[in-house]
Amino acid sequence: MAQKLSQKLKELRKSKRFTLDQLAEESGISKSYIWELENRESQRPSAQKLSSLADALGVSINFFLEDDVSSPEDRHLDEAFFRGYQNLDESSKEHLRKVLEAFQGKSS
């Protein structure tokens, strides 16, 4: 069953226990616009707004664009993780690589 952006956004926001105010703060998008996205199906947000919402909710933008998925799949979470990783400074990336190596049982 195809799920609309409005349903996905509202359900994901609630599953993350974000209020409209919290999501507005995290995404940099106004509370009233998020409410409209959740409650008015005619809204067509820009790629930038979708990207900001996806980042704030920890999923890839593809989750919102794919009609055939109703909840985030591992690939949506992985894409969001990799995008976040790419935006880190080099020192933070190095720390994260060391954590990954520790989980994998490798030593430097």
Gaussian input, Z-matrix of N, CA and C with variables (Angstrom, degrees):
# hf/3-21g

backbone

0 1
 N
 C     1     B1
 C     2     B2     1     A1
 N     3     B3     2     A2     1     D1
 C     4     B4     3     A3     2     D2
 C     5     B5     4     A4     3     D3
 N     6     B6     5     A5     4     D4
 C     7     B7     6     A6     5     D5
 C     8     B8     7     A7     6     D6
 N     9     B9     8     A8     7     D7
 C    10    B10     9     A9     8     D8
 C    11    B11    10    A10     9     D9
 N    12    B12    11    A11    10    D10
 C    13    B13    12    A12    11    D11
 C    14    B14    13    A13    12    D12
 N    15    B15    14    A14    13    D13
 C    16    B16    15    A15    14    D14
 C    17    B17    16    A16    15    D15
 N    18    B18    17    A17    16    D16
 C    19    B19    18    A18    17    D17
 C    20    B20    19    A19    18    D18
 N    21    B21    20    A20    19    D19
 C    22    B22    21    A21    20    D20
 C    23    B23    22    A22    21    D21
 N    24    B24    23    A23    22    D22
 C    25    B25    24    A24    23    D23
 C    26    B26    25    A25    24    D24
 N    27    B27    26    A26    25    D25
 C    28    B28    27    A27    26    D26
 C    29    B29    28    A28    27    D27
 N    30    B30    29    A29    28    D28
 C    31    B31    30    A30    29    D29
 C    32    B32    31    A31    30    D30
 N    33    B33    32    A32    31    D31
 C    34    B34    33    A33    32    D32
 C    35    B35    34    A34    33    D33
 N    36    B36    35    A35    34    D34
 C    37    B37    36    A36    35    D35
 C    38    B38    37    A37    36    D36
 N    39    B39    38    A38    37    D37
 C    40    B40    39    A39    38    D38
 C    41    B41    40    A40    39    D39
 N    42    B42    41    A41    40    D40
 C    43    B43    42    A42    41    D41
 C    44    B44    43    A43    42    D42
 N    45    B45    44    A44    43    D43
 C    46    B46    45    A45    44    D44
 C    47    B47    46    A46    45    D45
 N    48    B48    47    A47    46    D46
 C    49    B49    48    A48    47    D47
 C    50    B50    49    A49    48    D48
 N    51    B51    50    A50    49    D49
 C    52    B52    51    A51    50    D50
 C    53    B53    52    A52    51    D51
 N    54    B54    53    A53    52    D52
 C    55    B55    54    A54    53    D53
 C    56    B56    55    A55    54    D54
 N    57    B57    56    A56    55    D55
 C    58    B58    57    A57    56    D56
 C    59    B59    58    A58    57    D57
 N    60    B60    59    A59    58    D58
 C    61    B61    60    A60    59    D59
 C    62    B62    61    A61    60    D60
 N    63    B63    62    A62    61    D61
 C    64    B64    63    A63    62    D62
 C    65    B65    64    A64    63    D63
 N    66    B66    65    A65    64    D64
 C    67    B67    66    A66    65    D65
 C    68    B68    67    A67    66    D66
 N    69    B69    68    A68    67    D67
 C    70    B70    69    A69    68    D68
 C    71    B71    70    A70    69    D69
 N    72    B72    71    A71    70    D70
 C    73    B73    72    A72    71    D71
 C    74    B74    73    A73    72    D72
 N    75    B75    74    A74    73    D73
 C    76    B76    75    A75    74    D74
 C    77    B77    76    A76    75    D75
 N    78    B78    77    A77    76    D76
 C    79    B79    78    A78    77    D77
 C    80    B80    79    A79    78    D78
 N    81    B81    80    A80    79    D79
 C    82    B82    81    A81    80    D80
 C    83    B83    82    A82    81    D81
 N    84    B84    83    A83    82    D82
 C    85    B85    84    A84    83    D83
 C    86    B86    85    A85    84    D84
 N    87    B87    86    A86    85    D85
 C    88    B88    87    A87    86    D86
 C    89    B89    88    A88    87    D87
 N    90    B90    89    A89    88    D88
 C    91    B91    90    A90    89    D89
 C    92    B92    91    A91    90    D90
 N    93    B93    92    A92    91    D91
 C    94    B94    93    A93    92    D92
 C    95    B95    94    A94    93    D93
 N    96    B96    95    A95    94    D94
 C    97    B97    96    A96    95    D95
 C    98    B98    97    A97    96    D96
 N    99    B99    98    A98    97    D97
 C   100   B100    99    A99    98    D98
 C   101   B101   100   A100    99    D99
 N   102   B102   101   A101   100   D100
 C   103   B103   102   A102   101   D101
 C   104   B104   103   A103   102   D102
 N   105   B105   104   A104   103   D103
 C   106   B106   105   A105   104   D104
 C   107   B107   106   A106   105   D105
 N   108   B108   107   A107   106   D106
 C   109   B109   108   A108   107   D107
 C   110   B110   109   A109   108   D108
 N   111   B111   110   A110   109   D109
 C   112   B112   111   A111   110   D110
 C   113   B113   112   A112   111   D111
 N   114   B114   113   A113   112   D112
 C   115   B115   114   A114   113   D113
 C   116   B116   115   A115   114   D114
 N   117   B117   116   A116   115   D115
 C   118   B118   117   A117   116   D116
 C   119   B119   118   A118   117   D117
 N   120   B120   119   A119   118   D118
 C   121   B121   120   A120   119   D119
 C   122   B122   121   A121   120   D120
 N   123   B123   122   A122   121   D121
 C   124   B124   123   A123   122   D122
 C   125   B125   124   A124   123   D123
 N   126   B126   125   A125   124   D124
 C   127   B127   126   A126   125   D125
 C   128   B128   127   A127   126   D126
 N   129   B129   128   A128   127   D127
 C   130   B130   129   A129   128   D128
 C   131   B131   130   A130   129   D129
 N   132   B132   131   A131   130   D130
 C   133   B133   132   A132   131   D131
 C   134   B134   133   A133   132   D132
 N   135   B135   134   A134   133   D133
 C   136   B136   135   A135   134   D134
 C   137   B137   136   A136   135   D135
 N   138   B138   137   A137   136   D136
 C   139   B139   138   A138   137   D137
 C   140   B140   139   A139   138   D138
 N   141   B141   140   A140   139   D139
 C   142   B142   141   A141   140   D140
 C   143   B143   142   A142   141   D141
 N   144   B144   143   A143   142   D142
 C   145   B145   144   A144   143   D143
 C   146   B146   145   A145   144   D144
 N   147   B147   146   A146   145   D145
 C   148   B148   147   A147   146   D146
 C   149   B149   148   A148   147   D147
 N   150   B150   149   A149   148   D148
 C   151   B151   150   A150   149   D149
 C   152   B152   151   A151   150   D150
 N   153   B153   152   A152   151   D151
 C   154   B154   153   A153   152   D152
 C   155   B155   154   A154   153   D153
 N   156   B156   155   A155   154   D154
 C   157   B157   156   A156   155   D155
 C   158   B158   157   A157   156   D156
 N   159   B159   158   A158   157   D157
 C   160   B160   159   A159   158   D158
 C   161   B161   160   A160   159   D159
 N   162   B162   161   A161   160   D160
 C   163   B163   162   A162   161   D161
 C   164   B164   163   A163   162   D162
 N   165   B165   164   A164   163   D163
 C   166   B166   165   A165   164   D164
 C   167   B167   166   A166   165   D165
 N   168   B168   167   A167   166   D166
 C   169   B169   168   A168   167   D167
 C   170   B170   169   A169   168   D168
 N   171   B171   170   A170   169   D169
 C   172   B172   171   A171   170   D170
 C   173   B173   172   A172   171   D171
 N   174   B174   173   A173   172   D172
 C   175   B175   174   A174   173   D173
 C   176   B176   175   A175   174   D174
 N   177   B177   176   A176   175   D175
 C   178   B178   177   A177   176   D176
 C   179   B179   178   A178   177   D177
 N   180   B180   179   A179   178   D178
 C   181   B181   180   A180   179   D179
 C   182   B182   181   A181   180   D180
 N   183   B183   182   A182   181   D181
 C   184   B184   183   A183   182   D182
 C   185   B185   184   A184   183   D183
 N   186   B186   185   A185   184   D184
 C   187   B187   186   A186   185   D185
 C   188   B188   187   A187   186   D186
 N   189   B189   188   A188   187   D187
 C   190   B190   189   A189   188   D188
 C   191   B191   190   A190   189   D189
 N   192   B192   191   A191   190   D190
 C   193   B193   192   A192   191   D191
 C   194   B194   193   A193   192   D192
 N   195   B195   194   A194   193   D193
 C   196   B196   195   A195   194   D194
 C   197   B197   196   A196   195   D195
 N   198   B198   197   A197   196   D196
 C   199   B199   198   A198   197   D197
 C   200   B200   199   A199   198   D198
 N   201   B201   200   A200   199   D199
 C   202   B202   201   A201   200   D200
 C   203   B203   202   A202   201   D201
 N   204   B204   203   A203   202   D202
 C   205   B205   204   A204   203   D203
 C   206   B206   205   A205   204   D204
 N   207   B207   206   A206   205   D205
 C   208   B208   207   A207   206   D206
 C   209   B209   208   A208   207   D207
 N   210   B210   209   A209   208   D208
 C   211   B211   210   A210   209   D209
 C   212   B212   211   A211   210   D210
 N   213   B213   212   A212   211   D211
 C   214   B214   213   A213   212   D212
 C   215   B215   214   A214   213   D213
 N   216   B216   215   A215   214   D214
 C   217   B217   216   A216   215   D215
 C   218   B218   217   A217   216   D216
 N   219   B219   218   A218   217   D217
 C   220   B220   219   A219   218   D218
 C   221   B221   220   A220   219   D219
 N   222   B222   221   A221   220   D220
 C   223   B223   222   A222   221   D221
 C   224   B224   223   A223   222   D222
 N   225   B225   224   A224   223   D223
 C   226   B226   225   A225   224   D224
 C   227   B227   226   A226   225   D225
 N   228   B228   227   A227   226   D226
 C   229   B229   228   A228   227   D227
 C   230   B230   229   A229   228   D228
 N   231   B231   230   A230   229   D229
 C   232   B232   231   A231   230   D230
 C   233   B233   232   A232   231   D231
 N   234   B234   233   A233   232   D232
 C   235   B235   234   A234   233   D233
 C   236   B236   235   A235   234   D234
 N   237   B237   236   A236   235   D235
 C   238   B238   237   A237   236   D236
 C   239   B239   238   A238   237   D237
 N   240   B240   239   A239   238   D238
 C   241   B241   240   A240   239   D239
 C   242   B242   241   A241   240   D240
 N   243   B243   242   A242   241   D241
 C   244   B244   243   A243   242   D242
 C   245   B245   244   A244   243   D243
 N   246   B246   245   A245   244   D244
 C   247   B247   246   A246   245   D245
 C   248   B248   247   A247   246   D246
 N   249   B249   248   A248   247   D247
 C   250   B250   249   A249   248   D248
 C   251   B251   250   A250   249   D249
 N   252   B252   251   A251   250   D250
 C   253   B253   252   A252   251   D251
 C   254   B254   253   A253   252   D252
 N   255   B255   254   A254   253   D253
 C   256   B256   255   A255   254   D254
 C   257   B257   256   A256   255   D255
 N   258   B258   257   A257   256   D256
 C   259   B259   258   A258   257   D257
 C   260   B260   259   A259   258   D258
 N   261   B261   260   A260   259   D259
 C   262   B262   261   A261   260   D260
 C   263   B263   262   A262   261   D261
 N   264   B264   263   A263   262   D262
 C   265   B265   264   A264   263   D263
 C   266   B266   265   A265   264   D264
 N   267   B267   266   A266   265   D265
 C   268   B268   267   A267   266   D266
 C   269   B269   268   A268   267   D267
 N   270   B270   269   A269   268   D268
 C   271   B271   270   A270   269   D269
 C   272   B272   271   A271   270   D270
 N   273   B273   272   A272   271   D271
 C   274   B274   273   A273   272   D272
 C   275   B275   274   A274   273   D273
 N   276   B276   275   A275   274   D274
 C   277   B277   276   A276   275   D275
 C   278   B278   277   A277   276   D276
 N   279   B279   278   A278   277   D277
 C   280   B280   279   A279   278   D278
 C   281   B281   280   A280   279   D279
 N   282   B282   281   A281   280   D280
 C   283   B283   282   A282   281   D281
 C   284   B284   283   A283   282   D282
 N   285   B285   284   A284   283   D283
 C   286   B286   285   A285   284   D284
 C   287   B287   286   A286   285   D285
 N   288   B288   287   A287   286   D286
 C   289   B289   288   A288   287   D287
 C   290   B290   289   A289   288   D288
 N   291   B291   290   A290   289   D289
 C   292   B292   291   A291   290   D290
 C   293   B293   292   A292   291   D291
 N   294   B294   293   A293   292   D292
 C   295   B295   294   A294   293   D293
 C   296   B296   295   A295   294   D294
 N   297   B297   296   A296   295   D295
 C   298   B298   297   A297   296   D296
 C   299   B299   298   A298   297   D297
 N   300   B300   299   A299   298   D298
 C   301   B301   300   A300   299   D299
 C   302   B302   301   A301   300   D300
 N   303   B303   302   A302   301   D301
 C   304   B304   303   A303   302   D302
 C   305   B305   304   A304   303   D303
 N   306   B306   305   A305   304   D304
 C   307   B307   306   A306   305   D305
 C   308   B308   307   A307   306   D306
 N   309   B309   308   A308   307   D307
 C   310   B310   309   A309   308   D308
 C   311   B311   310   A310   309   D309
 N   312   B312   311   A311   310   D310
 C   313   B313   312   A312   311   D311
 C   314   B314   313   A313   312   D312
 N   315   B315   314   A314   313   D313
 C   316   B316   315   A315   314   D314
 C   317   B317   316   A316   315   D315
 N   318   B318   317   A317   316   D316
 C   319   B319   318   A318   317   D317
 C   320   B320   319   A319   318   D318
 N   321   B321   320   A320   319   D319
 C   322   B322   321   A321   320   D320
 C   323   B323   322   A322   321   D321

   B1=1.4524
   B2=1.5215
   B3=1.2881
   B4=1.4647
   B5=1.5297
   B6=1.2943
   B7=1.4549
   B8=1.5183
   B9=1.2898
   B10=1.4495
   B11=1.5264
   B12=1.3256
   B13=1.4610
   B14=1.5224
   B15=1.3239
   B16=1.4648
   B17=1.5274
   B18=1.3293
   B19=1.4681
   B20=1.5179
   B21=1.3158
   B22=1.4665
   B23=1.5191
   B24=1.3241
   B25=1.4570
   B26=1.5273
   B27=1.3164
   B28=1.4637
   B29=1.5269
   B30=1.3242
   B31=1.4635
   B32=1.5207
   B33=1.3348
   B34=1.4564
   B35=1.5267
   B36=1.3200
   B37=1.4656
   B38=1.5271
   B39=1.3129
   B40=1.4636
   B41=1.5277
   B42=1.3409
   B43=1.4633
   B44=1.5286
   B45=1.3226
   B46=1.4716
   B47=1.5270
   B48=1.3465
   B49=1.4682
   B50=1.5217
   B51=1.3221
   B52=1.4577
   B53=1.5244
   B54=1.3138
   B55=1.4558
   B56=1.5297
   B57=1.3127
   B58=1.4706
   B59=1.5230
   B60=1.3305
   B61=1.4732
   B62=1.5214
   B63=1.3311
   B64=1.4660
   B65=1.5246
   B66=1.3297
   B67=1.4601
   B68=1.5210
   B69=1.3116
   B70=1.4670
   B71=1.5279
   B72=1.3101
   B73=1.4755
   B74=1.5308
   B75=1.3344
   B76=1.4696
   B77=1.5253
   B78=1.3177
   B79=1.4667
   B80=1.5201
   B81=1.3287
   B82=1.4596
   B83=1.5272
   B84=1.3128
   B85=1.4658
   B86=1.5165
   B87=1.3113
   B88=1.4594
   B89=1.5234
   B90=1.3203
   B91=1.4599
   B92=1.5276
   B93=1.3200
   B94=1.4651
   B95=1.5237
   B96=1.3391
   B97=1.4679
   B98=1.5349
   B99=1.3180
   B100=1.4692
   B101=1.5239
   B102=1.3331
   B103=1.4608
   B104=1.5292
   B105=1.3172
   B106=1.4655
   B107=1.5246
   B108=1.3183
   B109=1.4636
   B110=1.5269
   B111=1.3176
   B112=1.4588
   B113=1.5270
   B114=1.3124
   B115=1.4586
   B116=1.5271
   B117=1.3006
   B118=1.4656
   B119=1.5216
   B120=1.2957
   B121=1.4608
   B122=1.5240
   B123=1.3066
   B124=1.4637
   B125=1.5270
   B126=1.3202
   B127=1.4621
   B128=1.5228
   B129=1.3079
   B130=1.4633
   B131=1.5319
   B132=1.3387
   B133=1.4713
   B134=1.5205
   B135=1.3082
   B136=1.4675
   B137=1.5240
   B138=1.3197
   B139=1.4617
   B140=1.5294
   B141=1.3248
   B142=1.4659
   B143=1.5315
   B144=1.3187
   B145=1.4650
   B146=1.5357
   B147=1.3253
   B148=1.4688
   B149=1.5244
   B150=1.3196
   B151=1.4580
   B152=1.5296
   B153=1.3176
   B154=1.4701
   B155=1.5204
   B156=1.3319
   B157=1.4663
   B158=1.5287
   B159=1.3303
   B160=1.4618
   B161=1.5237
   B162=1.3249
   B163=1.4670
   B164=1.5287
   B165=1.3155
   B166=1.4655
   B167=1.5234
   B168=1.3292
   B169=1.4644
   B170=1.5251
   B171=1.3348
   B172=1.4654
   B173=1.5094
   B174=1.3302
   B175=1.4640
   B176=1.5193
   B177=1.3245
   B178=1.4526
   B179=1.5226
   B180=1.2931
   B181=1.4593
   B182=1.5297
   B183=1.3311
   B184=1.4672
   B185=1.5256
   B186=1.3179
   B187=1.4587
   B188=1.5203
   B189=1.3225
   B190=1.4573
   B191=1.5258
   B192=1.3212
   B193=1.4625
   B194=1.5249
   B195=1.3146
   B196=1.4604
   B197=1.5255
   B198=1.3186
   B199=1.4611
   B200=1.5196
   B201=1.3191
   B202=1.4659
   B203=1.5310
   B204=1.3150
   B205=1.4725
   B206=1.5232
   B207=1.3278
   B208=1.4617
   B209=1.5259
   B210=1.3234
   B211=1.4575
   B212=1.5234
   B213=1.3264
   B214=1.4651
   B215=1.5224
   B216=1.3036
   B217=1.4590
   B218=1.5265
   B219=1.3337
   B220=1.4630
   B221=1.5324
   B222=1.3135
   B223=1.4614
   B224=1.5267
   B225=1.3319
   B226=1.4650
   B227=1.5277
   B228=1.3241
   B229=1.4621
   B230=1.5231
   B231=1.3425
   B232=1.4635
   B233=1.5248
   B234=1.3143
   B235=1.4693
   B236=1.5228
   B237=1.3357
   B238=1.4634
   B239=1.5295
   B240=1.3397
   B241=1.4612
   B242=1.5359
   B243=1.3250
   B244=1.4631
   B245=1.5216
   B246=1.3093
   B247=1.4643
   B248=1.5353
   B249=1.3247
   B250=1.4607
   B251=1.5182
   B252=1.3236
   B253=1.4615
   B254=1.5291
   B255=1.3160
   B256=1.4619
   B257=1.5285
   B258=1.3180
   B259=1.4608
   B260=1.5281
   B261=1.3335
   B262=1.4563
   B263=1.5209
   B264=1.3288
   B265=1.4654
   B266=1.5325
   B267=1.3088
   B268=1.4774
   B269=1.5276
   B270=1.3161
   B271=1.4665
   B272=1.5349
   B273=1.3049
   B274=1.4615
   B275=1.5237
   B276=1.3286
   B277=1.4678
   B278=1.5285
   B279=1.3219
   B280=1.4631
   B281=1.5243
   B282=1.3373
   B283=1.4671
   B284=1.5265
   B285=1.2991
   B286=1.4620
   B287=1.5236
   B288=1.3243
   B289=1.4744
   B290=1.5222
   B291=1.3353
   B292=1.4658
   B293=1.5289
   B294=1.3081
   B295=1.4677
   B296=1.5241
   B297=1.3035
   B298=1.4726
   B299=1.5245
   B300=1.3211
   B301=1.4554
   B302=1.5264
   B303=1.3328
   B304=1.4695
   B305=1.5247
   B306=1.3219
   B307=1.4714
   B308=1.5161
   B309=1.3152
   B310=1.4635
   B311=1.5231
   B312=1.3338
   B313=1.4498
   B314=1.5056
   B315=1.3214
   B316=1.4783
   B317=1.5070
   B318=1.3177
   B319=1.4688
   B320=1.5157
   B321=1.3236
   B322=1.4575
   B323=1.5020
   A1=109.64
   A2=116.42
   A3=121.29
   A4=109.76
   A5=115.75
   A6=119.80
   A7=108.87
   A8=116.51
   A9=122.72
   A10=111.29
   A11=114.40
   A12=121.40
   A13=110.51
   A14=117.56
   A15=120.38
   A16=111.37
   A17=116.87
   A18=120.93
   A19=110.80
   A20=116.52
   A21=120.52
   A22=111.02
   A23=115.67
   A24=120.30
   A25=110.72
   A26=117.04
   A27=120.52
   A28=111.05
   A29=117.40
   A30=120.46
   A31=111.90
   A32=117.14
   A33=120.08
   A34=110.67
   A35=116.90
   A36=120.40
   A37=109.97
   A38=116.76
   A39=120.32
   A40=111.79
   A41=117.15
   A42=119.42
   A43=111.54
   A44=116.59
   A45=121.52
   A46=111.41
   A47=115.80
   A48=122.97
   A49=112.29
   A50=114.92
   A51=121.07
   A52=108.47
   A53=116.11
   A54=119.98
   A55=107.22
   A56=116.17
   A57=119.08
   A58=110.09
   A59=115.94
   A60=119.77
   A61=111.68
   A62=117.03
   A63=120.38
   A64=111.06
   A65=116.82
   A66=119.03
   A67=110.65
   A68=116.88
   A69=120.30
   A70=110.15
   A71=116.01
   A72=120.73
   A73=111.28
   A74=116.53
   A75=121.32
   A76=112.98
   A77=116.80
   A78=120.43
   A79=113.83
   A80=117.11
   A81=119.93
   A82=112.49
   A83=116.39
   A84=122.67
   A85=107.40
   A86=117.69
   A87=119.94
   A88=111.94
   A89=114.12
   A90=121.38
   A91=110.79
   A92=116.48
   A93=119.61
   A94=111.67
   A95=117.50
   A96=119.71
   A97=110.55
   A98=117.01
   A99=119.81
   A100=109.77
   A101=116.70
   A102=120.18
   A103=109.99
   A104=116.90
   A105=120.53
   A106=111.42
   A107=117.38
   A108=120.24
   A109=111.08
   A110=116.14
   A111=119.85
   A112=113.41
   A113=117.14
   A114=120.02
   A115=116.02
   A116=117.61
   A117=120.82
   A118=108.62
   A119=115.98
   A120=120.92
   A121=114.20
   A122=118.23
   A123=119.83
   A124=113.05
   A125=117.22
   A126=120.65
   A127=111.60
   A128=116.68
   A129=122.91
   A130=108.07
   A131=116.00
   A132=119.08
   A133=111.80
   A134=114.69
   A135=120.65
   A136=109.47
   A137=115.48
   A138=120.76
   A139=110.04
   A140=117.14
   A141=120.99
   A142=111.22
   A143=116.56
   A144=119.90
   A145=110.79
   A146=116.89
   A147=119.73
   A148=111.00
   A149=116.15
   A150=120.79
   A151=110.79
   A152=117.03
   A153=121.02
   A154=111.34
   A155=116.61
   A156=120.34
   A157=111.01
   A158=116.15
   A159=120.49
   A160=110.75
   A161=117.20
   A162=120.81
   A163=110.71
   A164=116.52
   A165=120.60
   A166=111.56
   A167=116.89
   A168=120.94
   A169=113.34
   A170=117.11
   A171=120.85
   A172=115.46
   A173=116.87
   A174=121.54
   A175=108.78
   A176=115.61
   A177=118.71
   A178=109.05
   A179=116.25
   A180=121.80
   A181=110.45
   A182=116.73
   A183=120.61
   A184=112.40
   A185=117.79
   A186=119.96
   A187=110.99
   A188=116.94
   A189=120.61
   A190=112.26
   A191=117.06
   A192=121.00
   A193=114.04
   A194=117.46
   A195=121.46
   A196=110.80
   A197=116.45
   A198=121.49
   A199=113.53
   A200=117.64
   A201=120.26
   A202=114.54
   A203=118.40
   A204=120.88
   A205=109.34
   A206=115.44
   A207=118.97
   A208=112.84
   A209=116.92
   A210=120.27
   A211=108.16
   A212=116.74
   A213=119.33
   A214=112.30
   A215=115.46
   A216=121.90
   A217=108.13
   A218=115.85
   A219=120.13
   A220=111.51
   A221=117.21
   A222=119.61
   A223=111.93
   A224=118.28
   A225=121.04
   A226=110.42
   A227=115.98
   A228=120.51
   A229=110.78
   A230=116.50
   A231=120.62
   A232=111.48
   A233=116.73
   A234=120.23
   A235=110.58
   A236=117.04
   A237=120.72
   A238=110.47
   A239=116.63
   A240=120.78
   A241=110.51
   A242=116.63
   A243=120.38
   A244=111.71
   A245=116.60
   A246=119.64
   A247=109.69
   A248=115.78
   A249=119.58
   A250=111.62
   A251=116.14
   A252=120.88
   A253=110.81
   A254=116.74
   A255=120.84
   A256=112.13
   A257=116.91
   A258=120.66
   A259=113.31
   A260=117.65
   A261=120.78
   A262=111.41
   A263=115.59
   A264=119.24
   A265=108.30
   A266=116.82
   A267=121.61
   A268=112.68
   A269=117.27
   A270=120.53
   A271=110.60
   A272=117.19
   A273=121.22
   A274=111.19
   A275=116.46
   A276=119.73
   A277=110.22
   A278=117.08
   A279=121.10
   A280=110.63
   A281=117.27
   A282=120.61
   A283=110.39
   A284=116.87
   A285=120.76
   A286=111.36
   A287=116.63
   A288=119.65
   A289=110.68
   A290=117.33
   A291=120.95
   A292=111.12
   A293=116.63
   A294=120.24
   A295=109.55
   A296=116.85
   A297=121.05
   A298=110.41
   A299=116.87
   A300=120.28
   A301=110.92
   A302=117.11
   A303=120.60
   A304=110.36
   A305=117.00
   A306=120.45
   A307=111.03
   A308=116.35
   A309=120.25
   A310=111.98
   A311=117.62
   A312=121.09
   A313=114.08
   A314=117.24
   A315=121.24
   A316=108.99
   A317=115.07
   A318=119.52
   A319=108.47
   A320=115.46
   A321=120.55
   A322=112.06
   D1=130.19
   D2=179.85
   D3=-70.04
   D4=137.26
   D5=178.83
   D6=-117.63
   D7=133.02
   D8=-176.88
   D9=-79.03
   D10=156.89
   D11=178.60
   D12=-52.76
   D13=-44.25
   D14=-176.63
   D15=-58.52
   D16=-43.06
   D17=179.38
   D18=-66.77
   D19=-46.14
   D20=-178.33
   D21=-60.23
   D22=-46.61
   D23=-177.37
   D24=-62.01
   D25=-48.10
   D26=-177.94
   D27=-64.67
   D28=-45.81
   D29=-178.70
   D30=-65.31
   D31=-41.02
   D32=179.59
   D33=-68.09
   D34=-42.43
   D35=178.06
   D36=-58.48
   D37=-45.73
   D38=-178.70
   D39=-68.47
   D40=-37.50
   D41=179.00
   D42=-65.78
   D43=-28.75
   D44=176.68
   D45=-85.71
   D46=-2.11
   D47=-179.61
   D48=60.73
   D49=38.81
   D50=174.83
   D51=-95.55
   D52=135.62
   D53=167.64
   D54=-80.54
   D55=169.10
   D56=174.48
   D57=-59.08
   D58=-40.79
   D59=179.33
   D60=-61.63
   D61=-43.16
   D62=-178.83
   D63=-66.07
   D64=-42.59
   D65=179.25
   D66=-66.64
   D67=-37.24
   D68=176.65
   D69=-60.63
   D70=-44.90
   D71=179.60
   D72=-62.99
   D73=-46.77
   D74=-177.95
   D75=-67.39
   D76=-35.52
   D77=-174.48
   D78=-94.45
   D79=-18.20
   D80=-176.17
   D81=76.20
   D82=19.68
   D83=179.31
   D84=-113.13
   D85=143.09
   D86=-176.25
   D87=-64.68
   D88=147.61
   D89=178.00
   D90=-57.53
   D91=-41.51
   D92=-177.71
   D93=-65.86
   D94=-35.92
   D95=178.83
   D96=-70.02
   D97=-39.86
   D98=177.17
   D99=-62.62
   D100=-42.28
   D101=177.52
   D102=-58.60
   D103=-44.03
   D104=178.18
   D105=-61.77
   D106=-41.74
   D107=177.95
   D108=-60.81
   D109=-38.34
   D110=-178.74
   D111=-76.88
   D112=-26.41
   D113=-170.55
   D114=-117.53
   D115=-9.87
   D116=178.91
   D117=-124.58
   D118=111.02
   D119=-173.87
   D120=-69.05
   D121=-14.61
   D122=-177.11
   D123=-80.26
   D124=-4.21
   D125=-178.13
   D126=-69.64
   D127=137.28
   D128=176.81
   D129=-128.27
   D130=88.57
   D131=-176.90
   D132=-69.37
   D133=153.43
   D134=176.75
   D135=-69.98
   D136=163.20
   D137=177.26
   D138=-60.20
   D139=-36.54
   D140=179.83
   D141=-63.63
   D142=-43.27
   D143=179.49
   D144=-67.12
   D145=-42.46
   D146=176.72
   D147=-61.47
   D148=-40.70
   D149=179.11
   D150=-63.37
   D151=-42.62
   D152=178.98
   D153=-63.76
   D154=-41.86
   D155=177.61
   D156=-65.63
   D157=-43.85
   D158=179.31
   D159=-60.73
   D160=-45.24
   D161=178.91
   D162=-60.45
   D163=-45.17
   D164=-178.18
   D165=-64.80
   D166=-31.59
   D167=-177.53
   D168=-97.08
   D169=-0.88
   D170=174.36
   D171=74.62
   D172=31.54
   D173=176.67
   D174=-129.74
   D175=168.83
   D176=174.69
   D177=-83.96
   D178=157.80
   D179=178.09
   D180=-60.69
   D181=-27.76
   D182=-179.94
   D183=-59.07
   D184=-31.08
   D185=177.93
   D186=-56.34
   D187=-42.36
   D188=-178.92
   D189=-73.35
   D190=-25.77
   D191=-175.10
   D192=-88.86
   D193=-20.86
   D194=-176.94
   D195=-88.17
   D196=118.42
   D197=-177.79
   D198=-73.22
   D199=-23.18
   D200=-171.81
   D201=-91.16
   D202=7.35
   D203=176.49
   D204=-122.44
   D205=140.03
   D206=-178.13
   D207=-109.15
   D208=-17.81
   D209=175.36
   D210=-139.21
   D211=154.28
   D212=-176.86
   D213=-59.60
   D214=135.80
   D215=175.71
   D216=-99.47
   D217=167.95
   D218=-178.79
   D219=-52.31
   D220=-40.29
   D221=-177.99
   D222=-63.22
   D223=-32.92
   D224=177.66
   D225=-69.37
   D226=-38.26
   D227=178.51
   D228=-71.12
   D229=-40.94
   D230=178.55
   D231=-63.30
   D232=-43.72
   D233=179.10
   D234=-60.81
   D235=-40.79
   D236=178.43
   D237=-65.69
   D238=-40.81
   D239=178.59
   D240=-61.28
   D241=-48.13
   D242=-178.76
   D243=-64.34
   D244=-35.99
   D245=177.64
   D246=-65.08
   D247=-42.98
   D248=177.31
   D249=-63.29
   D250=-40.68
   D251=178.21
   D252=-59.79
   D253=-43.94
   D254=-178.61
   D255=-61.89
   D256=-25.71
   D257=-178.35
   D258=-89.17
   D259=-2.03
   D260=179.31
   D261=-77.25
   D262=155.94
   D263=172.80
   D264=-76.15
   D265=165.61
   D266=-174.28
   D267=-59.99
   D268=-38.62
   D269=179.86
   D270=-63.04
   D271=-44.15
   D272=179.08
   D273=-66.03
   D274=-38.61
   D275=177.22
   D276=-61.83
   D277=-42.20
   D278=179.62
   D279=-62.51
   D280=-42.53
   D281=177.63
   D282=-61.51
   D283=-42.97
   D284=-179.49
   D285=-66.22
   D286=-38.60
   D287=176.40
   D288=-61.81
   D289=-39.92
   D290=179.06
   D291=-65.62
   D292=-38.79
   D293=176.64
   D294=-62.86
   D295=-43.87
   D296=179.36
   D297=-62.58
   D298=-43.80
   D299=177.48
   D300=-60.09
   D301=-39.96
   D302=178.96
   D303=-62.97
   D304=-40.66
   D305=178.24
   D306=-66.58
   D307=-32.17
   D308=-178.94
   D309=-85.49
   D310=-6.27
   D311=178.68
   D312=80.66
   D313=20.02
   D314=179.18
   D315=-97.02
   D316=155.68
   D317=174.16
   D318=-121.92
   D319=149.60
   D320=-178.12
   D321=-84.16

